[in-house]
Amino acid sequence: MIIVKMNDTTVECSIAASELHEIGLTPEAVINGAENTSSFFAKLNKEVGQQLGYDPETEVMMMSKNMMMDGSIRIFAVKMSNEDIQTASDRIKGAAETVLRILTQEKIDEIKSKNGRDKGIALNEVITNVSDAINRIYGRDKLYTLPEETPKTPETSYQPLSEYAEYMVEFDTFDEAKRFSKVVQKLPIVDSSLYKLEEGYYMILGLLSSDESVIYDLRRAGVEYSNMLVVNATEAMYVREHGDRLVGSDAIIHLTDLSR
């Protein structure tokens, strides 16, 4: 799960469908708030609350859930104080008043009295104006960001949904795979295998930890010794099916032994 802190009140969470399947959930279940998603949302609420410094006694946490074309889920969490609630309410009331001014009975009668193309133009103009008024209610940056706030650079972090995560690491040479193995050998890696596909070498390993420092150590080694390190990637299935398996199990241990 990728968490991006947009500002002091808003967090964006992106969760891949593969990560949800890893913990026994589906994107549809998350969107619909199925009963079996309660523990997932409890963990998400805790993580987001820590990111935003959320006080449940005086503040409200609002969430919007969206399913993307690839099946991933994007969740926006917004922390709202009494001042934010008042600002949002004032905006909604203003938009509602605008809609009422646009949709007077006199205006409707005027549209009904027109003929042909003029009727369609007049109706479209009213619908456009109403849509613009409603869209102003949902303008996230205007609704939740106070005028005096200074935009900040988003803070991004990775939070695994379960303690186990599968990583795939790509190397140019066999020696790079050996050096990587020697560096990460003491991390809680419970399974690992090495494949050769075309000109590259691919290690698929399972890390059993949700400790951010452990995940950081693995990713730092990946940056230093490999071309690519991805988590819970569908490409790993392709490597397993089409690659030549060089080391079927405990690849980290075997490659470390070769480095001595």
Contacts in CASP RR format, 6 or more apart in sequence:
PFRMAT RR
TARGET T0000
AUTHOR 0000-0000-0000
METHOD contacts of the structure
MODEL  1
MIIVKMNDTTVECSIAASELHEIGLTPEAVINGAENTSSFFAKLNKEVGQ
QLGYDPETEVMMMSKNMMMDGSIRIFAVKMSNEDIQTASDRIKGAAETVL
RILTQEKIDEIKSKNGRDKGIALNEVITNVSDAINRIYGRDKLYTLPEET
PKTPETSYQPLSEYAEYMVEFDTFDEAKRFSKVVQKLPIVDSSLYKLEEG
YYMILGLLSSDESVIYDLRRAGVEYSNMLVVNATEAMYVREHGDRLVGSD
AIIHLTDLSR
1 13 0 8 1.000
1 14 0 8 1.000
1 15 0 8 1.000
1 19 0 8 1.000
1 44 0 8 1.000
1 158 0 8 1.000
1 159 0 8 1.000
1 160 0 8 1.000
1 161 0 8 1.000
2 13 0 8 1.000
2 14 0 8 1.000
2 15 0 8 1.000
2 156 0 8 1.000
2 157 0 8 1.000
2 158 0 8 1.000
2 159 0 8 1.000
3 11 0 8 1.000
3 12 0 8 1.000
3 13 0 8 1.000
3 47 0 8 1.000
3 48 0 8 1.000
3 51 0 8 1.000
3 156 0 8 1.000
3 157 0 8 1.000
3 158 0 8 1.000
3 159 0 8 1.000
4 11 0 8 1.000
4 12 0 8 1.000
4 13 0 8 1.000
4 14 0 8 1.000
4 154 0 8 1.000
4 155 0 8 1.000
4 156 0 8 1.000
5 11 0 8 1.000
5 51 0 8 1.000
5 52 0 8 1.000
5 154 0 8 1.000
5 155 0 8 1.000
5 156 0 8 1.000
5 157 0 8 1.000
6 12 0 8 1.000
6 154 0 8 1.000
7 145 0 8 1.000
7 149 0 8 1.000
7 151 0 8 1.000
7 152 0 8 1.000
8 52 0 8 1.000
8 79 0 8 1.000
8 149 0 8 1.000
8 152 0 8 1.000
9 52 0 8 1.000
9 78 0 8 1.000
9 79 0 8 1.000
9 80 0 8 1.000
9 84 0 8 1.000
9 144 0 8 1.000
9 145 0 8 1.000
10 76 0 8 1.000
10 77 0 8 1.000
10 78 0 8 1.000
10 79 0 8 1.000
10 140 0 8 1.000
10 144 0 8 1.000
10 145 0 8 1.000
11 48 0 8 1.000
11 51 0 8 1.000
11 52 0 8 1.000
11 76 0 8 1.000
11 77 0 8 1.000
12 74 0 8 1.000
12 75 0 8 1.000
12 76 0 8 1.000
12 77 0 8 1.000
12 154 0 8 1.000
13 44 0 8 1.000
13 48 0 8 1.000
13 73 0 8 1.000
13 74 0 8 1.000
13 75 0 8 1.000
13 76 0 8 1.000
13 77 0 8 1.000
14 72 0 8 1.000
14 73 0 8 1.000
14 74 0 8 1.000
14 75 0 8 1.000
15 30 0 8 1.000
15 72 0 8 1.000
15 73 0 8 1.000
15 74 0 8 1.000
15 75 0 8 1.000
15 161 0 8 1.000
16 72 0 8 1.000
16 232 0 8 1.000
17 26 0 8 1.000
17 27 0 8 1.000
17 70 0 8 1.000
17 71 0 8 1.000
17 72 0 8 1.000
17 73 0 8 1.000
18 232 0 8 1.000
18 233 0 8 1.000
18 234 0 8 1.000
19 160 0 8 1.000
19 161 0 8 1.000
19 232 0 8 1.000
20 26 0 8 1.000
20 27 0 8 1.000
20 29 0 8 1.000
20 30 0 8 1.000
20 73 0 8 1.000
20 161 0 8 1.000
22 161 0 8 1.000
22 162 0 8 1.000
22 164 0 8 1.000
22 165 0 8 1.000
22 232 0 8 1.000
23 40 0 8 1.000
23 161 0 8 1.000
23 162 0 8 1.000
24 36 0 8 1.000
25 36 0 8 1.000
25 37 0 8 1.000
25 40 0 8 1.000
27 67 0 8 1.000
27 71 0 8 1.000
27 72 0 8 1.000
27 73 0 8 1.000
28 34 0 8 1.000
28 67 0 8 1.000
29 36 0 8 1.000
29 37 0 8 1.000
30 37 0 8 1.000
30 40 0 8 1.000
30 65 0 8 1.000
30 73 0 8 1.000
31 65 0 8 1.000
31 66 0 8 1.000
31 67 0 8 1.000
31 73 0 8 1.000
33 41 0 8 1.000
40 161 0 8 1.000
43 161 0 8 1.000
44 75 0 8 1.000
44 77 0 8 1.000
45 61 0 8 1.000
47 159 0 8 1.000
48 54 0 8 1.000
48 61 0 8 1.000
48 77 0 8 1.000
49 61 0 8 1.000
49 77 0 8 1.000
49 79 0 8 1.000
52 61 0 8 1.000
52 77 0 8 1.000
52 79 0 8 1.000
53 79 0 8 1.000
54 61 0 8 1.000
54 79 0 8 1.000
58 81 0 8 1.000
58 82 0 8 1.000
59 79 0 8 1.000
59 80 0 8 1.000
59 81 0 8 1.000
60 79 0 8 1.000
60 80 0 8 1.000
60 85 0 8 1.000
61 77 0 8 1.000
61 78 0 8 1.000
61 79 0 8 1.000
61 80 0 8 1.000
62 77 0 8 1.000
62 78 0 8 1.000
62 80 0 8 1.000
63 75 0 8 1.000
63 76 0 8 1.000
63 77 0 8 1.000
63 78 0 8 1.000
64 75 0 8 1.000
64 76 0 8 1.000
65 73 0 8 1.000
65 74 0 8 1.000
65 75 0 8 1.000
66 73 0 8 1.000
66 74 0 8 1.000
66 75 0 8 1.000
66 76 0 8 1.000
67 73 0 8 1.000
67 74 0 8 1.000
68 74 0 8 1.000
76 140 0 8 1.000
78 140 0 8 1.000
78 144 0 8 1.000
80 88 0 8 1.000
80 144 0 8 1.000
83 146 0 8 1.000
84 144 0 8 1.000
84 146 0 8 1.000
87 143 0 8 1.000
87 146 0 8 1.000
88 143 0 8 1.000
88 144 0 8 1.000
91 136 0 8 1.000
91 137 0 8 1.000
91 142 0 8 1.000
91 143 0 8 1.000
92 137 0 8 1.000
95 133 0 8 1.000
95 134 0 8 1.000
95 136 0 8 1.000
95 137 0 8 1.000
98 133 0 8 1.000
99 130 0 8 1.000
99 133 0 8 1.000
99 134 0 8 1.000
102 126 0 8 1.000
102 129 0 8 1.000
102 130 0 8 1.000
102 133 0 8 1.000
103 126 0 8 1.000
103 130 0 8 1.000
107 126 0 8 1.000
110 122 0 8 1.000
111 119 0 8 1.000
111 122 0 8 1.000
111 123 0 8 1.000
111 126 0 8 1.000
112 119 0 8 1.000
114 120 0 8 1.000
114 122 0 8 1.000
136 142 0 8 1.000
137 143 0 8 1.000
157 212 0 8 1.000
158 215 0 8 1.000
158 231 0 8 1.000
159 210 0 8 1.000
160 210 0 8 1.000
160 215 0 8 1.000
160 231 0 8 1.000
162 210 0 8 1.000
163 208 0 8 1.000
163 209 0 8 1.000
163 210 0 8 1.000
164 190 0 8 1.000
164 206 0 8 1.000
164 207 0 8 1.000
164 208 0 8 1.000
165 206 0 8 1.000
165 207 0 8 1.000
165 231 0 8 1.000
165 232 0 8 1.000
166 204 0 8 1.000
166 205 0 8 1.000
166 206 0 8 1.000
166 207 0 8 1.000
166 231 0 8 1.000
166 232 0 8 1.000
166 236 0 8 1.000
167 204 0 8 1.000
167 205 0 8 1.000
167 206 0 8 1.000
167 207 0 8 1.000
167 218 0 8 1.000
167 229 0 8 1.000
167 230 0 8 1.000
167 231 0 8 1.000
168 202 0 8 1.000
168 203 0 8 1.000
168 204 0 8 1.000
168 205 0 8 1.000
168 228 0 8 1.000
168 229 0 8 1.000
168 230 0 8 1.000
168 233 0 8 1.000
168 235 0 8 1.000
168 236 0 8 1.000
168 239 0 8 1.000
169 177 0 8 1.000
169 180 0 8 1.000
169 202 0 8 1.000
169 203 0 8 1.000
169 204 0 8 1.000
169 205 0 8 1.000
169 222 0 8 1.000
169 226 0 8 1.000
169 228 0 8 1.000
169 229 0 8 1.000
170 200 0 8 1.000
170 201 0 8 1.000
170 202 0 8 1.000
170 226 0 8 1.000
170 227 0 8 1.000
170 228 0 8 1.000
170 229 0 8 1.000
171 177 0 8 1.000
171 180 0 8 1.000
171 200 0 8 1.000
171 201 0 8 1.000
171 202 0 8 1.000
171 203 0 8 1.000
171 225 0 8 1.000
171 226 0 8 1.000
171 227 0 8 1.000
172 199 0 8 1.000
172 200 0 8 1.000
172 201 0 8 1.000
172 227 0 8 1.000
173 201 0 8 1.000
174 201 0 8 1.000
176 201 0 8 1.000
176 225 0 8 1.000
176 226 0 8 1.000
177 194 0 8 1.000
177 201 0 8 1.000
177 203 0 8 1.000
177 255 0 8 1.000
178 255 0 8 1.000
178 256 0 8 1.000
178 258 0 8 1.000
178 259 0 8 1.000
179 225 0 8 1.000
179 259 0 8 1.000
180 203 0 8 1.000
180 221 0 8 1.000
180 222 0 8 1.000
180 225 0 8 1.000
180 226 0 8 1.000
181 203 0 8 1.000
181 251 0 8 1.000
181 252 0 8 1.000
181 253 0 8 1.000
181 255 0 8 1.000
181 256 0 8 1.000
181 259 0 8 1.000
182 255 0 8 1.000
182 256 0 8 1.000
182 259 0 8 1.000
183 221 0 8 1.000
183 224 0 8 1.000
183 225 0 8 1.000
184 217 0 8 1.000
184 218 0 8 1.000
184 221 0 8 1.000
184 252 0 8 1.000
185 252 0 8 1.000
185 253 0 8 1.000
185 256 0 8 1.000
187 207 0 8 1.000
187 209 0 8 1.000
187 214 0 8 1.000
187 217 0 8 1.000
187 218 0 8 1.000
188 207 0 8 1.000
188 208 0 8 1.000
188 209 0 8 1.000
188 214 0 8 1.000
189 205 0 8 1.000
189 206 0 8 1.000
189 207 0 8 1.000
189 208 0 8 1.000
189 252 0 8 1.000
190 206 0 8 1.000
190 207 0 8 1.000
190 208 0 8 1.000
191 205 0 8 1.000
191 206 0 8 1.000
191 249 0 8 1.000
191 250 0 8 1.000
192 203 0 8 1.000
192 204 0 8 1.000
192 205 0 8 1.000
192 206 0 8 1.000
192 247 0 8 1.000
192 249 0 8 1.000
192 250 0 8 1.000
192 251 0 8 1.000
192 252 0 8 1.000
192 253 0 8 1.000
193 203 0 8 1.000
193 204 0 8 1.000
193 205 0 8 1.000
193 245 0 8 1.000
193 247 0 8 1.000
193 248 0 8 1.000
193 249 0 8 1.000
193 251 0 8 1.000
194 201 0 8 1.000
194 202 0 8 1.000
194 203 0 8 1.000
194 245 0 8 1.000
194 246 0 8 1.000
194 247 0 8 1.000
194 248 0 8 1.000
194 251 0 8 1.000
194 255 0 8 1.000
195 201 0 8 1.000
195 202 0 8 1.000
195 203 0 8 1.000
195 204 0 8 1.000
195 239 0 8 1.000
195 240 0 8 1.000
195 243 0 8 1.000
195 244 0 8 1.000
195 245 0 8 1.000
195 246 0 8 1.000
196 202 0 8 1.000
196 243 0 8 1.000
196 244 0 8 1.000
196 246 0 8 1.000
197 239 0 8 1.000
197 242 0 8 1.000
197 243 0 8 1.000
197 244 0 8 1.000
201 246 0 8 1.000
202 236 0 8 1.000
202 239 0 8 1.000
202 243 0 8 1.000
203 251 0 8 1.000
203 252 0 8 1.000
204 236 0 8 1.000
204 239 0 8 1.000
204 240 0 8 1.000
205 251 0 8 1.000
205 252 0 8 1.000
207 214 0 8 1.000
207 215 0 8 1.000
207 218 0 8 1.000
209 215 0 8 1.000
218 229 0 8 1.000
219 229 0 8 1.000
222 229 0 8 1.000
223 229 0 8 1.000
247 254 0 8 1.000
247 255 0 8 1.000
END
